[in-house]
Amino acid sequence: MIASVGLLGVGLCLLAGSAGCDMKPGPPRAGWFTAVKTLDVSPSDGDELKAVTDLEYARAIYESRLVALHSYYRQAGYFHKIVWAYRELENLREAKVFTWRGASVPPAEDTPPPLNAPEGVMVERVVSSRLLYQRRVEKLARYYEQAGQPFKARVIRNMQDRLDPIRTYMYVDSAEYPPLTLRPRDSIPQADALFLQAKDLFRRGKGFLHVGVTTSYPKQREALRLFRQLVQQFPTSDKMAASAYYIAEIYKEYFDENIRAVNWYERAYTWQPEIGLPARFQAASVYDFRLNDKLKAIELYEAAIARERFKSANARFAIKRVEELRDDAAWQWQERRDMGIRP
Protein backbone atom coordinates (compact mmCIF):
# COMPACT_ATOMS: atom_id res chain seq x y z
CA MET A 1 0.00 0.00 0.00
CA ILE A 2 2.76 2.44 0.93
CA ALA A 3 4.62 1.65 -2.28
CA SER A 4 1.43 2.24 -4.28
CA VAL A 5 0.94 5.64 -2.67
CA GLY A 6 4.57 6.54 -3.40
CA LEU A 7 4.23 5.51 -7.04
CA LEU A 8 0.99 7.45 -7.28
CA GLY A 9 2.75 10.55 -5.97
CA VAL A 10 5.56 10.17 -8.48
CA GLY A 11 3.03 9.64 -11.25
CA LEU A 12 1.13 12.77 -10.30
CA CYS A 13 4.41 14.70 -10.24
CA LEU A 14 5.19 13.60 -13.76
CA LEU A 15 1.70 14.35 -15.01
CA ALA A 16 1.40 17.72 -13.31
CA GLY A 17 4.90 19.02 -14.02
CA SER A 18 6.20 20.57 -10.82
CA ALA A 19 2.87 20.41 -8.95
CA GLY A 20 3.28 18.20 -5.89
CA CYS A 21 7.05 17.95 -6.26
CA ASP A 22 9.90 20.37 -5.75
CA MET A 23 11.56 19.62 -9.07
CA LYS A 24 13.92 21.55 -11.29
CA PRO A 25 12.67 22.25 -14.82
CA GLY A 26 13.20 19.22 -17.01
CA PRO A 27 16.37 19.08 -19.11
CA PRO A 28 16.17 20.52 -22.62
CA ARG A 29 15.16 18.16 -25.41
CA ALA A 30 15.83 18.08 -29.11
CA GLY A 31 12.68 15.98 -29.62
CA TRP A 32 10.06 14.08 -27.63
CA PHE A 33 12.49 11.46 -26.39
CA THR A 34 15.87 13.00 -27.19
CA ALA A 35 17.63 14.85 -24.39
CA VAL A 36 20.23 17.46 -25.34
CA LYS A 37 23.58 16.01 -24.32
CA THR A 38 25.88 18.24 -26.37
CA LEU A 39 25.67 21.75 -27.76
CA ASP A 40 27.87 22.71 -30.68
CA VAL A 41 29.87 25.92 -30.80
CA SER A 42 30.49 27.24 -34.29
CA PRO A 43 34.26 27.34 -34.88
CA SER A 44 33.85 30.36 -37.17
CA ASP A 45 31.83 32.43 -34.68
CA GLY A 46 34.34 34.18 -32.47
CA ASP A 47 31.66 36.01 -30.46
CA GLU A 48 29.90 32.77 -29.57
CA LEU A 49 33.16 31.09 -28.62
CA LYS A 50 34.12 33.96 -26.35
CA ALA A 51 30.69 34.07 -24.66
CA VAL A 52 30.75 30.32 -24.04
CA THR A 53 34.34 30.40 -22.76
CA ASP A 54 33.57 33.32 -20.45
CA LEU A 55 30.53 31.50 -19.07
CA GLU A 56 32.35 28.26 -18.40
CA TYR A 57 35.25 30.07 -16.79
CA ALA A 58 32.82 31.89 -14.48
CA ARG A 59 31.14 28.59 -13.62
CA ALA A 60 34.46 27.01 -12.71
CA ILE A 61 35.38 29.95 -10.44
CA TYR A 62 31.95 29.84 -8.77
CA GLU A 63 32.23 26.10 -8.15
CA SER A 64 35.78 26.27 -6.78
CA ARG A 65 34.82 29.03 -4.35
CA LEU A 66 31.80 27.08 -3.15
CA VAL A 67 34.05 24.08 -2.52
CA ALA A 68 36.39 26.32 -0.52
CA LEU A 69 33.51 27.79 1.49
CA HIS A 70 32.14 24.33 2.22
CA SER A 71 35.57 23.27 3.47
CA TYR A 72 35.81 26.44 5.58
CA TYR A 73 32.51 25.69 7.31
CA ARG A 74 33.47 22.05 7.89
CA GLN A 75 36.64 23.15 9.66
CA ALA A 76 34.76 25.80 11.66
CA GLY A 77 31.98 23.37 12.61
CA TYR A 78 29.10 25.54 11.34
CA PHE A 79 26.69 22.70 10.67
CA HIS A 80 23.80 24.48 8.99
CA LYS A 81 26.17 26.51 6.82
CA ILE A 82 27.90 23.30 5.74
CA VAL A 83 24.47 22.20 4.53
CA TRP A 84 23.88 25.51 2.78
CA ALA A 85 27.20 25.43 0.93
CA TYR A 86 26.61 21.81 -0.08
CA ARG A 87 23.11 22.58 -1.35
CA GLU A 88 24.32 25.53 -3.39
CA LEU A 89 27.17 23.47 -4.84
CA GLU A 90 24.80 20.69 -5.88
CA ASN A 91 22.40 23.31 -7.22
CA LEU A 92 25.10 24.65 -9.53
CA ARG A 93 26.26 21.21 -10.65
CA GLU A 94 22.72 20.11 -11.48
CA ALA A 95 21.89 23.24 -13.48
CA LYS A 96 23.81 22.18 -16.59
CA VAL A 97 22.95 18.81 -18.15
CA PHE A 98 24.91 19.02 -21.40
CA THR A 99 28.50 19.45 -22.58
CA TRP A 100 29.91 21.84 -25.14
CA ARG A 101 31.42 20.58 -28.38
CA GLY A 102 33.87 22.81 -30.20
CA ALA A 103 34.83 24.98 -27.24
CA SER A 104 37.99 24.43 -25.24
CA VAL A 105 37.60 25.98 -21.81
CA PRO A 106 40.84 26.67 -19.93
CA PRO A 107 41.03 25.60 -16.28
CA ALA A 108 39.96 28.22 -13.78
CA GLU A 109 42.90 30.09 -12.30
CA ASP A 110 41.40 31.85 -9.30
CA THR A 111 43.26 34.06 -6.88
CA PRO A 112 43.32 32.13 -3.59
CA PRO A 113 41.78 33.75 -0.50
CA PRO A 114 44.13 35.35 2.03
CA LEU A 115 45.62 33.00 4.61
CA ASN A 116 43.15 32.48 7.47
CA ALA A 117 40.60 34.62 5.66
CA PRO A 118 37.52 35.45 7.78
CA GLU A 119 34.06 34.19 6.91
CA GLY A 120 33.04 37.51 5.35
CA VAL A 121 35.83 37.31 2.80
CA MET A 122 35.01 33.70 1.90
CA VAL A 123 31.33 34.54 1.49
CA GLU A 124 31.98 37.64 -0.58
CA ARG A 125 34.08 35.57 -2.98
CA VAL A 126 31.19 33.14 -3.48
CA VAL A 127 28.54 35.85 -3.86
CA SER A 128 30.60 37.84 -6.37
CA SER A 129 31.38 34.74 -8.44
CA ARG A 130 27.69 33.74 -8.37
CA LEU A 131 26.69 37.14 -9.73
CA LEU A 132 29.34 36.95 -12.44
CA TYR A 133 28.14 33.49 -13.46
CA GLN A 134 24.52 34.65 -13.60
CA ARG A 135 25.44 37.67 -15.72
CA ARG A 136 27.32 35.51 -18.18
CA VAL A 137 24.49 33.00 -18.49
CA GLU A 138 22.13 35.87 -19.26
CA LYS A 139 24.60 37.33 -21.75
CA LEU A 140 24.93 34.05 -23.66
CA ALA A 141 21.15 33.51 -23.73
CA ARG A 142 20.62 36.99 -25.13
CA TYR A 143 23.39 36.46 -27.68
CA TYR A 144 21.63 33.36 -29.05
CA GLU A 145 18.26 35.14 -29.06
CA GLN A 146 19.65 38.11 -30.98
CA ALA A 147 21.60 35.84 -33.34
CA GLY A 148 18.41 34.03 -34.34
CA GLN A 149 19.35 30.71 -32.69
CA PRO A 150 16.22 29.96 -30.63
CA PHE A 151 17.09 26.34 -29.86
CA LYS A 152 20.43 27.22 -28.27
CA ALA A 153 18.78 30.14 -26.47
CA ARG A 154 16.17 27.73 -25.05
CA VAL A 155 18.89 25.38 -23.80
CA ILE A 156 20.69 28.23 -22.00
CA ARG A 157 17.45 29.59 -20.54
CA ASN A 158 16.74 26.09 -19.25
CA MET A 159 20.14 26.02 -17.59
CA GLN A 160 19.41 29.45 -16.13
CA ASP A 161 16.08 28.27 -14.72
CA ARG A 162 17.63 25.15 -13.22
CA LEU A 163 19.80 27.23 -10.86
CA ASP A 164 17.28 27.33 -8.02
CA PRO A 165 17.37 30.75 -6.26
CA ILE A 166 16.10 29.17 -3.04
CA ARG A 167 19.28 27.08 -2.89
CA THR A 168 21.56 30.11 -3.05
CA TYR A 169 22.49 31.84 0.19
CA MET A 170 24.03 34.98 1.64
CA TYR A 171 25.45 32.91 4.55
CA VAL A 172 26.07 35.87 6.89
CA ASP A 173 23.00 36.65 9.02
CA SER A 174 23.19 40.42 8.48
CA ALA A 175 22.96 39.83 4.72
CA GLU A 176 20.54 36.87 4.81
CA TYR A 177 17.92 38.48 7.09
CA PRO A 178 16.59 41.99 7.74
CA PRO A 179 17.45 43.46 11.18
CA LEU A 180 15.30 42.60 14.19
CA THR A 181 15.04 46.31 15.02
CA LEU A 182 12.55 47.07 12.22
CA ARG A 183 9.05 48.05 13.34
CA PRO A 184 5.86 47.93 11.24
CA ARG A 185 3.84 51.12 11.60
CA ASP A 186 2.61 52.42 8.23
CA SER A 187 -0.37 51.55 6.06
CA ILE A 188 1.13 51.54 2.56
CA PRO A 189 -1.29 50.80 -0.31
CA GLN A 190 1.41 49.31 -2.58
CA ALA A 191 2.57 46.99 0.22
CA ASP A 192 -1.02 46.00 1.02
CA ALA A 193 -1.65 45.05 -2.60
CA LEU A 194 1.59 43.07 -2.75
CA PHE A 195 0.68 41.27 0.47
CA LEU A 196 -2.75 40.25 -0.82
CA GLN A 197 -1.25 38.98 -4.08
CA ALA A 198 1.41 36.95 -2.23
CA LYS A 199 -1.05 35.55 0.29
CA ASP A 200 -3.43 34.47 -2.48
CA LEU A 201 -0.58 32.64 -4.22
CA PHE A 202 0.41 31.04 -0.91
CA ARG A 203 -3.16 29.85 -0.34
CA ARG A 204 -3.64 28.52 -3.87
CA GLY A 205 -0.18 26.97 -3.84
CA LYS A 206 -1.22 24.61 -1.04
CA GLY A 207 -3.25 22.67 -3.57
CA PHE A 208 -6.48 20.72 -3.29
CA LEU A 209 -7.34 20.07 0.38
CA HIS A 210 -3.69 20.93 1.13
CA VAL A 211 -2.66 17.44 0.02
CA GLY A 212 1.09 17.23 -0.64
CA VAL A 213 0.90 15.84 -4.16
CA THR A 214 -1.30 18.76 -5.24
CA THR A 215 1.08 21.43 -3.94
CA SER A 216 2.05 24.01 -6.56
CA TYR A 217 5.71 24.73 -5.96
CA PRO A 218 5.81 27.44 -8.63
CA LYS A 219 3.07 29.32 -6.76
CA GLN A 220 4.87 28.90 -3.43
CA ARG A 221 8.12 30.14 -4.97
CA GLU A 222 6.39 33.19 -6.42
CA ALA A 223 4.61 33.86 -3.11
CA LEU A 224 7.96 33.66 -1.32
CA ARG A 225 9.49 36.11 -3.79
CA LEU A 226 6.65 38.59 -3.32
CA PHE A 227 6.65 38.39 0.48
CA ARG A 228 10.40 38.99 0.50
CA GLN A 229 10.00 41.85 -1.96
CA LEU A 230 7.49 43.46 0.41
CA VAL A 231 9.86 43.26 3.37
CA GLN A 232 12.73 44.63 1.34
CA GLN A 233 10.88 47.47 -0.37
CA PHE A 234 8.51 48.49 2.45
CA PRO A 235 10.36 47.92 5.76
CA THR A 236 7.85 50.06 7.71
CA SER A 237 4.71 48.46 6.29
CA ASP A 238 2.18 47.12 8.78
CA LYS A 239 2.11 43.93 6.67
CA MET A 240 5.82 43.31 7.20
CA ALA A 241 5.57 41.02 10.26
CA ALA A 242 2.84 38.88 8.69
CA SER A 243 4.96 38.63 5.56
CA ALA A 244 7.87 37.37 7.67
CA TYR A 245 5.57 34.72 9.15
CA TYR A 246 4.49 33.47 5.73
CA ILE A 247 8.08 33.49 4.48
CA ALA A 248 8.94 31.21 7.40
CA GLU A 249 5.95 28.98 6.64
CA ILE A 250 7.00 28.53 3.02
CA TYR A 251 10.60 27.78 3.94
CA LYS A 252 9.49 25.26 6.58
CA GLU A 253 6.64 23.53 4.81
CA TYR A 254 7.93 23.33 1.25
CA PHE A 255 11.71 23.74 1.07
CA ASP A 256 13.20 22.16 4.23
CA GLU A 257 14.96 25.42 5.11
CA ASN A 258 14.64 25.12 8.87
CA ILE A 259 17.28 27.66 9.94
CA ARG A 260 15.82 30.23 7.60
CA ALA A 261 12.34 29.43 8.90
CA VAL A 262 13.13 29.99 12.59
CA ASN A 263 14.93 33.24 11.80
CA TRP A 264 11.93 34.56 9.87
CA TYR A 265 9.51 33.44 12.61
CA GLU A 266 11.69 35.37 15.06
CA ARG A 267 11.35 38.49 12.94
CA ALA A 268 7.59 38.07 12.79
CA TYR A 269 7.07 37.98 16.57
CA THR A 270 9.84 40.51 17.28
CA TRP A 271 8.66 43.08 14.75
CA GLN A 272 5.08 42.71 15.99
CA PRO A 273 4.84 41.00 19.41
CA GLU A 274 1.03 40.74 19.24
CA ILE A 275 1.05 39.51 15.68
CA GLY A 276 -2.00 37.24 15.97
CA LEU A 277 -0.23 34.40 14.12
CA PRO A 278 1.40 31.40 15.87
CA ALA A 279 4.98 32.43 15.06
CA ARG A 280 6.44 31.42 18.45
CA PHE A 281 4.68 28.05 18.45
CA GLN A 282 5.77 27.26 14.89
CA ALA A 283 9.36 28.23 15.65
CA ALA A 284 9.27 26.07 18.78
CA SER A 285 8.11 23.07 16.78
CA VAL A 286 10.97 23.49 14.32
CA TYR A 287 13.54 23.73 17.13
CA ASP A 288 11.91 20.74 18.82
CA PHE A 289 11.38 18.25 16.01
CA ARG A 290 13.79 19.33 13.29
CA LEU A 291 16.75 21.11 14.90
CA ASN A 292 16.82 19.15 18.19
CA ASP A 293 17.38 22.29 20.26
CA LYS A 294 15.21 21.40 23.24
CA LEU A 295 16.15 24.44 25.31
CA LYS A 296 15.10 26.86 22.59
CA ALA A 297 11.97 24.81 21.99
CA ILE A 298 10.99 25.07 25.67
CA GLU A 299 11.64 28.82 25.67
CA LEU A 300 9.41 29.38 22.66
CA TYR A 301 6.68 26.95 23.74
CA GLU A 302 6.47 28.90 27.01
CA ALA A 303 6.34 32.18 25.08
CA ALA A 304 3.56 30.74 22.91
CA ILE A 305 1.63 29.68 26.04
CA ALA A 306 1.90 33.22 27.37
CA ARG A 307 1.37 35.21 24.14
CA GLU A 308 -0.53 32.99 21.68
CA ARG A 309 -3.62 31.86 23.58
CA PHE A 310 -5.73 32.54 20.48
CA LYS A 311 -4.69 29.05 19.32
CA SER A 312 -6.03 26.89 22.15
CA ALA A 313 -4.95 23.60 20.58
CA ASN A 314 -1.39 24.93 20.23
CA ALA A 315 -1.39 26.10 23.84
CA ARG A 316 -2.54 22.69 25.10
CA PHE A 317 0.12 20.94 23.05
CA ALA A 318 2.81 23.38 24.20
CA ILE A 319 1.94 22.86 27.90
CA LYS A 320 2.15 19.09 27.49
CA ARG A 321 5.29 19.26 25.37
CA VAL A 322 7.16 21.49 27.84
CA GLU A 323 6.53 18.93 30.57
CA GLU A 324 7.88 16.17 28.33
CA LEU A 325 10.91 18.15 27.25
CA ARG A 326 12.16 19.22 30.66
CA ASP A 327 13.52 15.77 31.43
CA ASP A 328 14.81 15.23 27.88
CA ALA A 329 16.59 18.59 27.94
CA ALA A 330 18.20 18.15 31.37
CA TRP A 331 21.61 17.39 29.89
CA GLN A 332 21.45 20.56 27.79
CA TRP A 333 20.65 22.62 30.91
CA GLN A 334 23.62 21.07 32.69
CA GLU A 335 25.91 21.67 29.74
CA ARG A 336 25.03 25.36 29.71
CA ARG A 337 25.47 25.63 33.48
CA ASP A 338 28.93 24.10 33.13
CA MET A 339 29.72 26.81 30.59
CA GLY A 340 28.54 29.49 32.98
CA ILE A 341 25.43 30.29 30.95
CA ARG A 342 22.31 30.97 32.99
CA PRO A 343 19.23 29.00 31.87
Beta strands, then each sheet from edge to edge (+ up, - down):
strand 1: 38-40
strand 2: 99-101
sheet 1: 1+ 2+
end
